[in-house]
Amino acid sequence: MNRPVLLSFAFASLFSLAAAAQPVPAIPAASTSLTLAGEITNTTHDVTAPVRFELTFADGPITGFLSVDKPLLAGRWPVEGTRRGAWLEIVCRQTPATRLVLRGVLSATDLRGTYIFGGAGELVQYGRFQAKVIPVAATPDAK
């Protein structure tokens, strides 16, 4: 009979330790710009490449650019999307006939998630991505 109480106490203790150790990440405010860099992996073909996101958030809508290096299709393309709390959906059209849809979660330090790529005449491909926020360089004090 004491087992449920002990388990609840253990979970409550673990939760309070985790909550005390990590502050709640701040979600970007309106009209915030972030640059993130990391890796994107096409899991259909097991190929990984460097990726860079340049995103601007404005009360829900997202605009910006996605840059991918080789060995995947290399280039820099405009993106648009939406944000609901920490959840993001970003759409990139690398060609007029293809569409890359990225869905993920943004924390104070990184963006990670999965994607689907496809289009006219293309078989659907799946993947994942993870990118860290690149801190804005501090400006020197004017003297």
C-alpha positions in Angstrom: 0.0 0.0 0.0 2.9 2.4 0.6 4.4 1.7 -2.9 2.3 4.4 -4.8 3.2 7.0 -2.2 6.9 6.2 -2.5 6.8 6.2 -6.3 4.9 9.6 -6.3 7.5 11.0 -3.9 10.4 9.7 -6.1 8.9 11.2 -9.2 8.1 14.5 -7.4 11.7 14.6 -6.1 13.1 14.0 -9.6 10.8 16.6 -11.1 11.8 19.2 -8.5 15.5 18.5 -9.0 15.2 18.8 -12.8 13.1 22.0 -12.5 15.6 23.5 -10.1 18.6 22.6 -12.3 17.2 24.1 -15.6 15.5 27.5 -16.0 12.5 27.6 -18.3 13.8 28.6 -21.8 12.7 31.9 -23.1 10.8 31.8 -26.5 11.8 34.6 -28.8 9.6 37.7 -28.5 8.0 39.5 -31.5 10.3 40.6 -34.2 13.3 38.5 -33.0 16.0 37.2 -35.3 18.0 34.1 -34.6 20.8 32.4 -36.5 21.3 28.7 -35.8 23.9 26.3 -37.2 24.2 22.5 -37.1 23.5 19.4 -39.1 20.7 18.0 -41.2 20.5 14.3 -42.0 18.6 12.7 -44.8 17.7 9.5 -43.0 16.3 7.9 -46.3 19.8 7.9 -47.7 21.9 8.2 -44.5 23.6 11.5 -45.6 24.5 14.3 -43.3 25.4 17.9 -44.2 26.0 21.3 -42.4 22.8 23.5 -42.1 22.2 27.1 -41.2 18.9 28.7 -40.3 18.5 32.5 -40.4 15.0 33.1 -38.9 12.9 36.1 -38.0 9.9 35.6 -35.7 7.0 38.1 -35.8 4.1 37.2 -33.6 3.6 33.7 -35.2 4.9 34.0 -38.7 8.5 33.0 -39.5 10.5 34.2 -42.4 14.2 33.8 -43.3 16.7 31.6 -45.1 17.9 28.0 -45.0 21.4 27.2 -46.1 22.6 23.6 -46.8 26.0 22.4 -47.8 27.1 19.4 -49.8 26.8 16.4 -49.9 23.1 17.3 -49.8 21.6 19.7 -52.4 23.7 22.8 -51.6 22.2 26.3 -51.7 20.5 29.1 -49.8 16.7 29.4 -50.0 14.0 31.6 -48.5 11.7 30.0 -45.9 8.4 30.8 -44.3 6.5 29.2 -41.5 4.6 29.5 -38.2 5.4 29.3 -34.6 3.0 28.1 -31.8 4.8 28.4 -28.5 8.0 26.4 -28.9 6.7 24.4 -31.9 7.8 25.5 -35.4 6.8 24.5 -38.9 9.1 25.8 -41.6 8.5 25.4 -45.4 11.3 25.7 -48.0 10.9 25.4 -51.7 14.3 24.4 -53.1 12.8 24.3 -56.6 9.3 25.3 -57.9 8.4 21.6 -58.0 9.7 20.5 -54.6 8.9 21.2 -51.0 10.8 20.7 -47.8 8.7 20.8 -44.6 10.6 21.0 -41.3 8.9 20.6 -38.0 10.6 21.0 -34.7 11.0 22.5 -31.3 12.9 25.7 -30.4 14.5 26.0 -27.0 16.7 28.8 -25.7 19.8 27.0 -27.1 18.8 24.9 -30.1 16.3 23.9 -32.7 15.7 20.2 -33.5 13.2 18.2 -35.3 12.3 16.2 -38.4 11.5 16.9 -42.0 9.8 15.5 -45.1 11.1 16.3 -48.6 9.2 15.6 -51.9 7.6 17.1 -55.0 6.6 16.4 -58.5 8.3 13.2 -59.7 10.3 12.9 -56.4 9.9 10.0 -54.0 9.3 11.2 -50.4 12.5 11.4 -48.3 12.7 11.8 -44.5 15.2 13.4 -42.3 16.1 15.1 -39.0 18.0 18.3 -38.0 19.6 19.9 -35.0 21.1 23.3 -34.9 22.5 25.5 -32.0 21.7 29.2 -31.6 24.7 31.3 -32.6 25.0 34.1 -30.0 25.0 37.6 -31.3 28.4 39.1 -30.9 28.6 41.7 -28.1 29.2 45.2 -29.3 32.1 47.0 -27.8 31.2 49.9 -25.4 31.4 53.3 -27.1 34.0 55.5 -25.4 
